[in-house]
Amino acid sequence: MTSRTLAASAALGILAVGASAGLAQTASLTFERAAYVTCREAHVLPPDQRIALTIFLAEHVARHRGITIPDGEMGVQLASLVRGGCTLSPDAYLFSVIDRAVAVESDRLPKR
């Protein structure tokens, strides 16, 4: 499973509600804006924007931690951790939830 598939799985699994007027256009997405989107806000975005946001953040985390998001079961497990984190804390920043999921599994993830 690629980082895009992980991100798409995580984005589709977020179980929160809310609104984000600041991310109406993902074309102008910057890390400074994306880092402060909560799980609740991400959930109400249209699916294509939610997926783009999650992919953007997952790729940033992977680069920062020097790992790659693997194919297969490990990628699915990371997506489940993100989904669970957002379910438990819908007001948490999506970036933080993704980062924590990767940090927990970083010893088992392939290095860049």
ZIZIDA-V31649 format. One record per backbone hydrogen bond with DSSP energy under -0.5 kcal/mol. CO is the residue of the C=O (numbers start at 1). NH is the residue of the N-H. If there is no record, write none. Layout:
CO/NH + CO/NH
This chain:
2/6 + 3/7 + 4/8 + 5/9 + 6/10 + 7/11 + 8/12 + 9/13 + 10/14 + 11/14 + 20/23 + 21/24 + 25/28 + 26/29 + 30/34 + 31/35 + 33/36 + 34/37 + 36/38 + 37/94 + 38/42 + 39/43 + 40/44 + 42/45 + 46/49 + 46/50 + 47/51 + 48/52 + 49/53 + 50/54 + 51/55 + 52/56 + 53/57 + 54/58 + 55/59 + 56/60 + 57/61 + 58/62 + 59/63 + 60/64 + 61/65 + 62/66 + 62/67 + 63/66 + 66/112 + 68/70 + 71/74 + 72/76 + 73/77 + 74/78 + 75/79 + 76/80 + 77/81 + 78/82 + 79/83 + 80/84 + 81/85 + 82/86 + 83/87 + 84/88 + 85/89 + 89/92 + 90/40 + 92/39 + 93/97 + 94/98 + 95/99 + 96/100 + 97/101 + 98/102 + 99/103 + 100/104 + 101/105 + 102/106 + 103/106 + 105/108 + 105/109 + 106/109 + 110/68
